[in-house]
Amino acid sequence: MKIAVCIRRTPSTETKVNVAGDGRSLDPSGVSFVLNPYDEYAVEEALRTKEAHGGEVVVVTVGPADTLKELKQCLAMGADRAIRIEPPAEVDSAGIAAALVPVLKELAPDLIFCGKMAVDEQDFQVPLRVATALELPAVSFVVRFALADGKAVVDAETEAGVMVLEAPLPALFAVEKGINEPRYPGIKGIMAAKKKPVDTHPASAAPARCVVDRLELPPVKQGGKIVGEGVAAVPELVRLLREEAKAL
């Protein structure tokens, strides 16, 4: 069984970001980049599936040369090989999906795992765009995954509860946090990762359909205001909520 995992390098959610001088991108200085947290669960689910059913796990990403760090992390966790696709100058979700599709088509995996979203843009688009282009069944928000009789049986979270779905292979699954507990790479895995292949593919020619016009940081939050204590403060609080906060 061949299993592909699509991953992405994203800024750490704990990093304080600043807008670069061009006003359209992040200033990379001081930004800590990590493996997208949702994708870490996808890698773990792929590894568990391989351990249960055999096969090969191939990690695929669209990203700059610096993404090698995140690819090596996946290889140290236990993935067999990795593929990095050079990103075009301007890239959006449609462009990322378009870059992934020909590589995945050539791989012809039985399973594709993705995180449900990337924590930087949070648009949920790439997994379903890829599945649509490859004409594969796809399920998002997966919280449980199992294989039986050549089919995948999964639980998917919805606002109304959990749906139990069955899909024939090949298929794509975008996983949710909590589906598993990702393993930490050990020394043996880190050393083995140094010998595992990482192939590089040229940039996709697909143009971005959406481009960033500008980035703006949210306004600085103002300090709190103490209006008094007890029941006597209520009239002033109501006035401030009505006149300043415009909340009433």
C-alpha positions as CSV (number, residue, x, y, z in Angstrom):
1,M,0.0,0.0,0.0
2,K,1.3,3.4,-0.9
3,I,0.3,6.3,1.4
4,A,0.9,9.9,0.6
5,V,0.8,12.7,3.2
6,C,0.5,16.4,2.1
7,I,2.2,18.7,4.6
8,R,2.9,22.4,4.9
9,R,5.4,24.6,6.8
10,T,3.6,27.3,8.8
11,P,4.6,30.0,11.3
12,S,4.4,28.8,14.9
13,T,1.2,30.0,16.5
14,E,3.3,31.3,19.4
15,T,5.4,33.5,17.1
16,K,4.8,37.3,17.1
17,V,4.7,38.2,13.4
18,N,5.3,41.5,11.7
19,V,4.4,42.7,8.3
20,A,7.4,43.0,5.9
21,G,8.3,46.2,4.1
22,D,6.4,45.4,1.0
23,G,3.1,45.3,3.0
24,R,2.1,42.0,1.4
25,S,4.1,39.4,3.3
26,L,5.4,38.5,6.7
27,D,8.8,39.6,7.9
28,P,10.6,36.3,8.2
29,S,13.1,37.6,10.8
30,G,12.3,36.2,14.2
31,V,9.5,34.0,12.8
32,S,9.7,30.3,14.0
33,F,8.4,27.9,11.3
34,V,7.1,24.5,12.2
35,L,5.3,21.5,10.7
36,N,1.6,22.5,10.4
37,P,0.1,21.0,13.6
38,Y,-2.8,19.4,11.8
39,D,-0.4,17.8,9.3
40,E,1.5,16.2,12.2
41,Y,-1.6,14.2,13.0
42,A,-1.9,13.2,9.3
43,V,1.7,11.9,9.3
44,E,1.1,9.9,12.4
45,E,-2.1,8.4,11.0
46,A,-0.3,7.4,7.8
47,L,2.5,5.8,9.9
48,R,0.0,3.8,12.0
49,T,-1.8,2.7,8.8
50,K,1.5,1.5,7.3
51,E,2.4,-0.4,10.5
52,A,-1.0,-2.1,10.5
53,H,-1.2,-2.9,6.8
54,G,2.3,-2.5,5.3
55,G,3.4,-0.3,2.5
56,E,5.3,3.0,2.0
57,V,4.7,6.5,3.4
58,V,5.7,9.4,1.1
59,V,5.5,13.0,2.4
60,V,4.8,15.7,-0.2
61,T,5.0,19.5,0.2
62,V,5.0,22.7,-1.8
63,G,7.5,25.0,-0.2
64,P,10.9,26.7,-0.2
65,A,14.2,25.0,0.5
66,D,13.9,25.8,4.2
67,T,11.0,23.3,4.3
68,L,13.6,20.5,4.4
69,K,13.6,20.8,8.2
70,E,9.9,19.9,8.4
71,L,10.4,17.1,5.8
72,K,13.2,15.7,7.8
73,Q,11.0,15.7,10.9
74,C,8.4,13.6,9.0
75,L,11.2,11.2,7.9
76,A,12.5,11.0,11.4
77,M,9.0,10.1,12.6
78,G,9.1,7.1,10.2
79,A,8.1,8.3,6.7
80,D,10.1,6.5,3.9
81,R,10.8,9.4,1.6
82,A,9.8,12.9,0.8
83,I,9.1,15.2,-2.2
84,R,9.5,18.9,-2.2
85,I,7.8,21.0,-4.9
86,E,9.3,24.4,-5.6
87,P,6.6,27.1,-5.0
88,P,5.8,29.6,-7.7
89,A,6.4,33.3,-7.0
90,E,2.7,33.9,-6.1
91,V,0.9,31.0,-4.6
92,D,-2.6,30.6,-3.2
93,S,-4.6,27.5,-2.2
94,A,-5.5,26.8,-5.9
95,G,-1.9,27.0,-6.9
96,I,-0.7,24.7,-4.0
97,A,-3.3,22.1,-5.1
98,A,-2.4,22.5,-8.7
99,A,1.3,21.9,-7.8
100,L,0.4,18.8,-5.7
101,V,-1.9,17.1,-8.2
102,P,0.6,16.0,-10.9
103,V,3.0,14.7,-8.3
104,L,0.3,12.8,-6.5
105,K,-1.0,11.5,-9.9
106,E,2.4,10.1,-10.7
107,L,2.7,8.5,-7.2
108,A,-0.8,6.9,-7.6
109,P,-1.2,6.4,-3.8
110,D,-3.9,4.2,-2.3
111,L,-4.4,6.7,0.5
112,I,-3.8,10.5,0.8
113,F,-3.8,12.0,4.3
114,C,-3.8,15.8,5.0
115,G,-4.4,18.0,7.9
116,K,-7.9,19.5,7.8
117,M,-6.3,23.0,7.3
118,A,-3.1,25.0,7.6
119,V,-3.0,27.2,10.7
120,D,-1.8,30.3,8.9
121,E,-4.5,30.8,6.3
122,Q,-7.2,28.4,7.7
123,D,-9.1,28.2,4.4
124,F,-9.7,24.4,4.4
125,Q,-9.4,24.4,0.6
126,V,-6.3,22.4,-0.5
127,P,-7.4,18.9,0.5
128,L,-10.7,19.1,-1.3
129,R,-9.2,20.9,-4.3
130,V,-6.7,18.0,-4.7
131,A,-9.4,15.3,-4.3
132,T,-11.6,17.0,-6.8
133,A,-8.8,17.3,-9.4
134,L,-7.8,13.6,-8.9
135,E,-11.5,12.6,-8.9
136,L,-11.1,10.9,-5.5
137,P,-13.6,10.5,-2.7
138,A,-12.7,12.7,0.2
139,V,-13.7,13.2,3.8
140,S,-12.7,16.1,6.0
141,F,-12.7,16.6,9.8
142,V,-11.8,12.9,10.3
143,V,-11.4,11.9,14.0
144,R,-11.2,8.1,13.5
145,F,-9.8,6.0,10.6
146,A,-9.8,2.3,9.9
147,L,-9.4,0.0,6.9
148,A,-11.6,-3.0,6.3
149,D,-12.0,-5.1,3.2
150,G,-10.3,-2.6,1.0
151,K,-12.4,0.3,2.2
152,A,-11.9,3.1,4.7
153,V,-14.4,3.5,7.5
154,V,-14.1,6.9,9.2
155,D,-15.7,9.1,11.8
156,A,-16.1,12.7,10.8
157,E,-17.1,15.5,13.1
158,T,-19.9,17.8,12.2
159,E,-21.8,20.5,14.1
160,A,-24.6,18.1,14.6
161,G,-22.5,15.2,15.8
162,V,-20.3,12.5,14.3
163,M,-20.9,10.9,10.9
164,V,-19.7,7.4,10.2
165,L,-18.7,7.2,6.5
166,E,-17.3,4.4,4.2
167,A,-15.2,5.2,1.2
168,P,-13.5,2.9,-1.4
169,L,-9.8,3.3,-2.1
170,P,-8.0,5.3,-3.4
171,A,-9.4,8.2,-1.3
172,L,-8.3,11.3,0.5
173,F,-8.8,12.1,4.2
174,A,-8.3,15.4,6.0
175,V,-7.8,14.7,9.7
176,E,-8.7,16.6,12.8
177,K,-6.6,17.2,15.9
178,G,-7.1,14.4,18.4
179,I,-7.3,11.6,15.9
180,N,-4.1,10.2,17.5
181,E,-1.1,11.2,19.5
182,P,1.8,12.1,17.2
183,R,5.1,10.3,18.1
184,Y,8.3,12.2,18.9
185,P,11.2,11.3,16.6
186,G,13.9,9.3,18.5
187,I,17.6,9.4,18.0
188,K,17.4,6.3,15.8
189,G,14.7,7.9,13.6
190,I,16.7,11.2,13.4
191,M,19.8,9.4,12.2
192,A,17.9,7.3,9.7
193,A,16.2,10.4,8.3
194,K,19.6,11.7,7.1
195,K,19.8,8.7,4.6
196,K,16.2,8.9,3.3
197,P,15.7,10.5,-0.1
198,V,14.2,13.9,-0.6
199,D,13.4,14.7,-4.2
200,T,12.8,18.2,-5.6
201,H,10.4,19.0,-8.3
202,P,10.3,22.3,-10.3
203,A,7.8,25.0,-9.5
204,S,4.3,24.7,-10.8
205,A,3.3,26.9,-13.7
206,A,-0.3,27.4,-12.3
207,P,-0.9,31.1,-11.6
208,A,-2.3,32.2,-8.3
209,R,-6.0,33.1,-8.6
210,C,-5.9,35.1,-5.4
211,V,-3.0,37.4,-4.5
212,V,-2.4,39.3,-1.3
213,D,-3.2,43.0,-1.7
214,R,-1.9,44.0,1.7
215,L,-1.4,42.7,5.2
216,E,-2.4,44.6,8.4
217,L,-1.8,43.7,12.0
218,P,-4.9,44.0,14.2
219,P,-5.2,47.2,16.2
220,V,-3.5,47.3,19.6
221,K,-5.9,46.5,22.4
222,Q,-6.6,49.3,24.8
223,G,-6.1,48.8,28.5
224,G,-9.1,48.1,30.7
225,K,-10.9,50.7,32.6
226,I,-12.1,50.5,36.2
227,V,-15.4,52.4,36.6
228,G,-16.0,51.8,40.3
229,E,-17.1,49.1,42.7
230,G,-20.4,47.5,43.5
231,V,-23.9,48.6,42.5
232,A,-22.9,52.3,42.4
233,A,-20.7,51.6,39.4
234,V,-23.5,50.2,37.3
235,P,-24.9,53.5,35.8
236,E,-21.4,54.5,34.7
237,L,-20.7,51.1,33.2
238,V,-24.0,51.2,31.2
239,R,-23.2,54.7,30.0
240,L,-19.7,53.6,28.8
241,L,-21.1,50.5,27.1
242,R,-23.6,52.7,25.3
243,E,-21.6,55.7,24.4
244,E,-18.0,54.5,24.0
245,A,-18.2,50.8,23.3
246,K,-21.4,51.1,21.3
247,A,-22.3,47.7,22.6
248,L,-25.9,48.7,23.7
